[in-house]
């Protein structure tokens, strides 16, 4: 799960269609910025880095890849 007050997570084994990334209940998908960094994806909220998803392109992420907990 990613949260705004916990630093950032490193996700090394995300599989599209099999996994979903948990978002703390104070986050919304629409507020996130999902950008490339080399072969990885960085998920941000404003200027705060929330997560790095290793070896996954940011273009694969949609609303359905997240779950709100």
C-alpha contacts under 8 A as a table, 3 or more apart, distances in Angstrom:
res1	aa1	res2	aa2	distance
1	X	21	X	6.12
1	X	22	X	4.14
1	X	23	X	5.52
1	X	24	X	6.76
2	X	6	X	7.66
2	X	8	X	7.23
2	X	9	X	6.54
2	X	21	X	7.50
2	X	22	X	6.13
2	X	23	X	5.21
2	X	24	X	6.21
2	X	50	X	6.28
2	X	51	X	6.86
3	X	6	X	5.71
3	X	7	X	7.75
3	X	8	X	7.86
3	X	23	X	6.46
3	X	24	X	5.27
3	X	27	X	7.55
3	X	50	X	6.78
4	X	7	X	7.03
4	X	24	X	7.93
4	X	27	X	7.80
4	X	45	X	7.67
4	X	48	X	7.69
4	X	50	X	6.43
7	X	49	X	7.63
7	X	50	X	6.55
8	X	49	X	6.13
8	X	50	X	4.39
8	X	51	X	4.87
8	X	52	X	7.45
9	X	50	X	6.32
9	X	51	X	4.47
9	X	52	X	6.30
10	X	51	X	5.68
10	X	52	X	4.91
10	X	53	X	6.08
10	X	54	X	7.34
11	X	14	X	6.47
11	X	51	X	7.16
11	X	52	X	6.08
11	X	53	X	4.68
11	X	54	X	6.10
12	X	53	X	6.08
12	X	54	X	5.03
12	X	55	X	7.57
13	X	54	X	7.38
14	X	19	X	6.03
14	X	20	X	7.82
14	X	53	X	7.08
14	X	54	X	7.83
14	X	56	X	7.61
15	X	18	X	5.45
15	X	19	X	5.47
16	X	19	X	6.11
16	X	20	X	7.92
16	X	60	X	7.49
16	X	65	X	7.36
17	X	20	X	7.93
17	X	65	X	7.58
19	X	65	X	7.04
20	X	64	X	7.56
20	X	65	X	4.66
20	X	66	X	4.90
20	X	67	X	6.18
21	X	65	X	6.24
21	X	66	X	4.62
21	X	67	X	6.03
22	X	66	X	5.73
22	X	67	X	4.80
22	X	68	X	5.70
22	X	69	X	6.22
23	X	26	X	7.93
23	X	27	X	6.13
23	X	28	X	7.57
23	X	66	X	6.74
23	X	67	X	6.06
23	X	68	X	4.90
23	X	69	X	6.02
24	X	27	X	5.71
24	X	68	X	6.18
24	X	69	X	5.51
25	X	28	X	7.70
25	X	68	X	5.92
25	X	69	X	5.66
27	X	31	X	7.13
28	X	31	X	5.41
28	X	32	X	6.90
29	X	32	X	5.45
29	X	63	X	6.34
29	X	66	X	7.63
31	X	45	X	6.38
31	X	46	X	7.90
32	X	43	X	6.57
32	X	44	X	5.60
32	X	45	X	5.01
32	X	46	X	7.41
33	X	43	X	5.76
33	X	44	X	4.99
33	X	45	X	6.15
33	X	46	X	7.19
34	X	41	X	6.71
34	X	42	X	5.77
34	X	43	X	4.65
34	X	44	X	6.37
34	X	58	X	5.96
35	X	41	X	5.63
35	X	42	X	5.31
35	X	43	X	6.60
35	X	58	X	5.72
36	X	39	X	7.12
36	X	40	X	5.94
36	X	41	X	4.61
36	X	42	X	6.09
36	X	57	X	6.61
36	X	58	X	5.78
37	X	40	X	5.14
37	X	41	X	5.65
37	X	42	X	6.47
38	X	41	X	7.84
39	X	54	X	6.97
39	X	55	X	5.05
39	X	56	X	6.54
39	X	57	X	6.70
40	X	52	X	6.75
40	X	53	X	5.67
40	X	54	X	4.52
40	X	55	X	4.72
40	X	56	X	5.36
40	X	57	X	6.21
40	X	58	X	7.70
41	X	52	X	5.62
41	X	53	X	5.04
41	X	54	X	6.48
41	X	55	X	7.45
41	X	56	X	6.08
41	X	57	X	5.89
41	X	58	X	5.27
42	X	49	X	6.99
42	X	50	X	7.63
42	X	51	X	5.83
42	X	52	X	4.59
42	X	53	X	6.40
42	X	58	X	7.77
43	X	49	X	6.16
43	X	50	X	5.61
43	X	51	X	5.11
43	X	52	X	6.29
43	X	53	X	7.86
44	X	47	X	6.45
44	X	48	X	5.47
44	X	49	X	4.44
44	X	50	X	5.26
44	X	51	X	7.06
45	X	48	X	5.25
45	X	49	X	6.54
45	X	50	X	6.83
49	X	52	X	7.95
53	X	56	X	6.21
56	X	60	X	7.58
57	X	60	X	5.99
57	X	61	X	7.97
58	X	61	X	5.82
61	X	64	X	7.88
61	X	65	X	6.11
62	X	65	X	5.57
62	X	66	X	7.72
63	X	66	X	5.86
64	X	67	X	7.46
